[in-house]
């Protein structure tokens, strides 16, 4: 389903994010996880994207399989880095032919094994440019692509000037983005402030909140590395520090994320996007804690 239709039909969207595994065995395990999450009836699921060869192909294979073999709508991430114009055109043509209607447009970072990569070779350097190009391409079913872009409630790590950051985001939206999906955050007030600043900037597209429950101490460290600038509240750090093992950490993290979600729903969030880390347990537990069995109940709520 096209993302514009999803937002038209769902007052509040609920979505899950996965990343493509590196092996065939892990891919099969992930697909079983995704298929099992169908019972939660998410509005859509998204698949992350790596600029390097095999990861790129696995993203495409996974989103196509989701579209073909489940009742879920898949959104494919797409980055500017490491792509010439012919490569980008070919990727989008493959998506359109495969029935993929929606793309999350990102600037992206060079793969770690290409630290000295020359970005002068890339067709686009900024997500705004990719959004504009996407708007020129025919999508699936004779309709243009649905387009999402990223937002950063705690500030974009590459733009310390918060005023300039909002100008950059406004340009991405004006270029043709249909919605904004935020980076993960742990303080809802950061999201509410970001949402208000978007409104002041004249950004009117739906903004969905990115939530990632902490499930282990090592995972918390990885979050800090992956989400540069992520702010862990002292209260959360203290609670995790009291935990004797990762089972206890997971209970704390899921409880924290549940409270975040309940508060976001109370404050009319347009959507909640769960960063699943390719596992279903934490997401299922949050739904249970909210007292529902599926996204349909939350959307009706």
N, C-alpha and C positions, 0 to 999 in steps of 0.2 A: 504494500500500500504506500502511496506517496505521502511524504511527511506532512504536507499541507492538509491532506484529508485526515490524517491521524489527529492533528491538532484541532481540526474542525469538529471531529467526533468525540474527542476526549477532553473534558474540562481540565483534568490533571493526567499527565502521562507518567507511566512507570516503565523504565527501560533498564537493560542490563548490558554490561560491556565485557567482552572477552578478548583475549589475545591469541593469535595462531600459534599452536605448539610447534616444536622443531622436529618432531618425529611422527611417523605414521601411527604408532601405538598411542602416543599422547593425543593425537588428533582424534582418534576413535573414542578415547576416554572423554575428551572434551565434548564431542558431539553427543555422547550419552547424557552428559550433564545438561547441555543445552536442551535436548529433547525432553528431559525430565522437568525442566523449568517451564515448559509449555503450560503446565497446570496452573501456574501463577498468572497466566494471561497478560504478559507484558505488552505495552503498546508497540515496542520494537526492541531489537537487540542490535548492538554495534560490535564491530570487529576491528581491532587496532591494526596498524600497518607499519611495517618496517621497510626502509628504502632499499635494503639489500636483497638480492635475487630470490632465494628460496622463501624467505619470509613474505615477500611480496606475493609470490605465487600461492602460498598457503592461505593468505588473506582472501584472495580471489576464490580459491577452491572452497573455503569455508563459507563465505557469504552465499555463493551459488548453491552449496548443499543445503544451507538453512532455507533459502528461498524454495528449493526444489522439494525437500524432504520433510519440512515442518510447516506448521501454520503460522510461523512467525515472520515478521517483516525485518529484513536485515539492512543495516546502514553500514557502509564500508568507509573506513577512514582512508584518506588519501593525502599524501604529503608532497610538497613542492620539491624537496631535496632529491638529488640524484635522478632527475627526469628531464630529458629533452622534450621538445614539443611533439615530435612523432611518437615517443614512448607514452606521453600523457594521453595523446589522442587515441592510441591503440588500447590503452587500459580502459578508457571511458567507453570506447566502442564495444569492448568485451563485456563491460558491465551492462550496457544497454541491451546487447544481444542476449545476455543471461537473465534479464528481467530485474536487475538491480536498479531500483529507482532513486535511492538516496545515498548521499556522500557527505561525510564530515571533512571539510577542507581545512588543512593544517599546513603551517609553514614547514615544520619538522626540523630534526637535527640530523647531521650526517651520522652514519653508523660508526661505532667505536673503532672498527677496523679500517675506517677511511678518515682518520683524524685530520689529514692534510688535504681533504677533498676540495677541489676548486669549484665553488658554487657559480662561477661565471658560466659554467657549462649548462646550468639549469635554465629551463624555459621561464620559470617563475621563482622569485625569491620570497614573496610574501603571500599569505593566505588570501589577501584581497585580490591579488592578480589571479590566483587559482579560481576564486569564486566568479570573477568576471568571465574567465574562460569556460567554466562549467555552464554558465548561463547561455553560452553560444552553442552548446552541444545538445544534440537530440538524445533524450533519455529513453528509458524503456516505455513501451506502450504509447509511443508517439507523443510523449510529454517530456518537458525538460526535467532535469534532475531536481530532487529535493535537496537542499543544501543546509548543512549546519556549520557553525564555526565555534571556536573555543573562547571561553571567558575566564577571567582569573579574579575571583573575589578578594584574594589576598595580594593581588598585584602581579603583573606579568614579570617573570624573573629577568627578562631582557629589556625591560623598560622601567627604570626607577621613577620616571616622571608620571605620576598617576593621571594628570590632566592629559598628557600626550597619549597615554594608554587608552583613555576613553575615546579620544579622537581617532586612534587607529581602529578601535573596535567599531566605531560608527561608520568608518569607511568600508569595513568588511560587510556590515549589514547593508549599507547603501549600495554595495556592489551586487547584492542579490541574495544574501543569506536569509533563510527562512526561520532559523532559530539559533539560540546560543546554548551550548552545553558547558557548564563550568568545570574547572579543575576541582579536585576534592578539597574540602574544608571541614574543620571541626568546630568552629564557632559560627552559629547561625547569624549572629549580628554582622559578621563579615559579608555574608550573602545578602542580607537585607540592605546593607549600605551599598553594595555593588548594584543591586537591583534599582535602588533609588537613584544612583548616579547614572545608570543607563536611562532611566526615565528623564532625568534632567538633560541628558545629551540628545534626547529625541529618539532613542532606540525603543521601538515598540514591538519587536518580535518576541515570541515566547522565550523565556529564560528558564532552563531546567537545571536543577541543583545536583552537583556531583557528590555522592556519598560513598565512602569506603570504610567499612568496619574494620577495626584493628583486631586481628586474630592471633597474633604472636608478637613477642618482643622483637624478634629478628625482622618480622614483617613491618613493624613500626619503623625500624631503621631503614628498610628498603623504601618505604613511603617517603621518608625524608629525602632520600637520594633521588627518587623518581620525580617527585613533585617538589621541585626546587622552591624553597621559601615557605614550605608548608608550616603552618603555625599549630603546634600542639599545646593546648591550654595547660596551665600548671595543674589544674584539678585533674585532668585526664592523665598526665604524666605521673602524678602522685598515686592515682588509682591503679595504674599499670604497675608501678613500682612495688605496690603491696602484694602483687600476685605471686604465688609460689611456683606456678607453672603456666604453660601456654593455654591449658584448658581454662584456667581462671582469667587469663588475659582475654581470651575469646569472649567469655561472659561479660567482662567489663566493656570490651569494644562493641559488642552487639547491643548491650544496654545503652551505651552512649549514642550509637547510631539510631537506635529506636527512638530515643528522646529527640534527637535531631529531626527525624522524619515526622514525628507527631507534631512538633512545633512548626515545621515547614508547612504541613497540611493545614494547621490551624491558621497560618498566615497566608493562605491562598497561593502557595507555590504552584507554578504552571506545570512543573514536572519534576520527578526525582529519578536520577540516573545512578544506578548501583554499579560501582567498579567491583566486579566479582572475583577477580584474580583466578578465574576459571574454576571456581568452586560454587556449589549451590547452598551449602549448609547455613552460612551466615545470613544470606539473603532470605532463605526460607524462615529462619528463626526470627528475623525482623518482622516479616509478615505475620507470623504467629503472635509476636509480642504486641503488634498493632491490633490484634483481634480479628484478622481477616484471613481468608484462604487464597485470595487472588487479587490482582489489580482491579478487576471488575468491581469488587466491593469497595475498594478505596476510591475509585472514580465516582462511584455512586454516592459516596459518603459525605 
